[in-house]
Amino acid sequence: MASSAYRPLETSCNYGRKYVWELPVRVSHWVNVISVTMLFATGLYISAPILAPNGEPYQHFVMGRVRQLHFVFGYLLLFSFLLRVYWFYVGNNYARSGFPRVWRAEWWRDVRDQGLQYLRLDRGHVHLGHNAIAGLTYTIFVIFLGWFQILTGLALYSESNPGGFWDKMVGWMVPLFGGSFPLRMWHHTAAWGFVVFLILHLYIVLYDDRQYKNGLISSMLAGFKFYERDDLDHDRWIS
C-alpha cells in the first residue's frame, strides 16, 4: 500500500502525459543555468586575468567590463531565485516536489529506494516530480550554495559603495568572515561546488532520461513528462 506522501498514478491506459513543470519553473531553471555559467567564467577571469591585453588598463577596461558582466548576471541569479521561492508557494504540486522532508519516514524510505534503483539500474516506480535524492541534491547545491554565493557576492559588491543599500543589508558579512580577502576566498572556493553539481546533475539527468524514458530533458523545455501505470505522484505540500 502506497504511503500518503507518494501514491501511484491511476490511469486507464499504460502510458500517459502530464503537465509538470510550469513556465516560471522552467524560466528560473534556464536563467540559473546561464547565470551560473557566466558568473563562473567571469569569476575565473576576475581571480586570474591571464588574457589581459597589453597597455594601460584604462585604455581597455577589460576587467571593468568583466566585473560589470559578473554583477549583471549576479542580479539575474538573485531575481531568478526570488521568482523560484515565490513559485514554490503559489505553483503546482511539482514546484514543491522533492523538498527534503527529513521529519517524515516516507522521505527517508524514498531516499533508500531511489538509491537502490540507481545502484541496480532498475527503473522501479518513477516519480512524476522530483524524487527524494534529486530534491536533497538541489537543496544542498542550488538552494544553500546558491544563496551563499548570492549573499557573499553582494557583500563584496557592497564594498564599492560604503554606507549604501547593500552595505546596510549584507555588509556585515565582511567582518563576520574576517575581512574582504577571506570572504572573497570563500566566495571563490564555494563556486567550485557548482562544478561538482554540474557533473552529478548531467549524469543523473541523462541516465534518468534514458533509463526511465519519461521525457525528463524535454520536460524542462515544454513542461510535459511521460509516465507509466504505477509511477508515483506527489500529494500537496501540506498534507
N, C-alpha and C positions, 0 to 999 in steps of 0.2 A: 504493500500500500504506500503510495507516494506521500511525502510529508506535506504540511501546509505551505511550506516555502516554495516547493517545486512540484508541479503537477504535470502529468502527461497531457500533451495536446490531444484533443478529441477531434477527429476528422472522419468523414465518411469515405475518404479515399486514402491511399497510402502516402501520397505526397501533397504538399501544399505550398503556398507562398504567402508571406505576411509582411506588412509594412512595419519595420522595426526601428530603424534609425531616422528620426525626424530631421528636417533640414538644419535647424540650429546645431544639432549634434554633429552632423556631417561638416557643416561650415567650420565649427570650432576645431574639429579634428584636423582639417586640412590647413587652417590658419596656424595651428600649433606646429604642424609638420614644416611648413615654410618658415615660420618664425624661428623655431629652434635651429633649423639648418643654417639660416642666415646669421643668427646670433652666435652659433658655434664657429662658423667660418670667420666672421668679423672679430670675434673674441680671440681666436688664434692669432690673427694679424695684429691686434692691439697688443697682445702679450709678447709677440716676437715679429716685428715688421721687417722681415727679411727681403721683401720685394720693394722696399722704399727706393724711389728714383734718386738720381744724383741731383745735387744742388741744394739750395736752402729750402727748408720745409715750407716757408711762407709762399714760395713760388709754386708749389704743387698742391699743398693742403690735402695730401692723400690721407694722412692719419685723421685729419678732421672729418673728411668725408666718410671714412670707415666708421669712426665713432658716431657720426650722425646716423648712418645706417643701423648701427648697433642699437642706438636709442629708439629709432623708429620701430624696429621690429620688437624691441623690448616692450614698447607700448602696445603693439598689436597683440603680443602674447598676453599682456595684462588684460586687455579688453576681451580677448578670447576666453580667458579663464573666468572672468566675471560673467560672461554670457553662459558658460557651461555651468557655473554654480547656480545661476538663475534657472536654467532649464532643468537642472537636477530636481527642482521642486515643482515646476509647472509642466514638465514634459510628460510623456507617456511612461509606462512601467519600465521600459528598456533604458530610459535615460538614467534610471537608478539601479539597474541590474548589475550584479557583481560587487556591489559595495560590501566591504568586509564586515559582516555581521558576526563579529567574534563572540558575541554573547549568546549565539544560537548554536545548538548542537548540530542542526542541519547543515550550517555553513561549514563546519569542520568536516562533516561527512562528505560534503561536496568536494572539498579540497582533496581529501583522501581518494575518493572515487575518480576525480578528474586526473589526479596524478597517476593512478594505476592505469587509467586508459591510455595516457601518453606513454607510459613505460611499456605497455603491452601492444601499443599501436592498434588499439581496439576502438572502434567507433563509439560503442556504448550509446547512451541516451544523451543526445546533444542539447545544450541549452539554446533557446532561441535568442536570448540576450547574452550577456557576459556570464561565463562560468566563474566559480569562486577564485580559481587561480589567476584568471585574467583580471578580475576585479582587484585582487590583492596586489598584483604587479602594477596595475595602473595607479593604485593608491600610493604605493611607495615611490615609483619612478616618475609619475606625472604630477600627482597632487602635491605630495610632500616636497619632492625635489623641485618641481616647478615653482611652487610658492617660495621656497627657499631662494631660488635663483632670482625670482622677481623682486623679492624684498631686499636681498643683499645688493642686487643691481641698482635698485632705486636709491639705496643708501649711499652707494658710491656716486651715483649721479647727483645726489643732493649736495655733494661737496663743491659742485660748480656754482651753487647759489646758496651760500650760508644764510641761514635765517629764513629761507624760502619755504614753500609748501612742503616739498618732500623732505627737507631738513627737519621740519617740525614733526612730520609723520613717521619717518623711519631713520632719521639721522642718529638716533640713539644706538643704532646697531654698530656704528663705527667704534665708539669707545667700548661697547659690550664685547667685541671681538679683539680688542687690544690695539685698535688703530686702523688706519686706512690700508696699510700693506697687508697685515694678516687677514683682513676682511676680503681684500682682493684675491689673496691666495685661496681662501675658502671658496670664493665665487668661481675662480678658475678651475680648481680641483673638482668641485661638485659638478661642473659642466660635463666632465667625462662620464658621469653617471648616465647621461643621455645616450652616449655611445653604447654602453652596456645594454641599456634598454632597447636601443635600435636593433642590435643583433638578436636579442631574445624575441622581440616583437616580430621582426621579419620572419624568423624561423617558425614561430608558432602560427603566425597568420598563414604562411604558405603551406605549412603542414595541415592546419585545420581545413583550409580551403580544398586541399587535395584529398585528405582522408575522409572528411565529413561530407564533402560535396554539398555544402549548404549556401554557396554564393557569398562567402564571408567577405572576399575582397571587393566584389562588385557592390555589396550592400552599403559600403561606405561612400559609394558614388550615387546609387539610385535609392538606397534606403530599404530595399526588399531583401529578405532572406528566405531560403527554402527549408522545408522541414519534412521529416518523415513521421509516420504514426509513432506515438510514444516518445517523441522528443519532448524536452522539458520546457514549460513556460513558467514565467515568474508571476507571483502574486503582487498585490500592491505593496508599496514601501512600508506603510503602516499596516501590519496585519498580525 
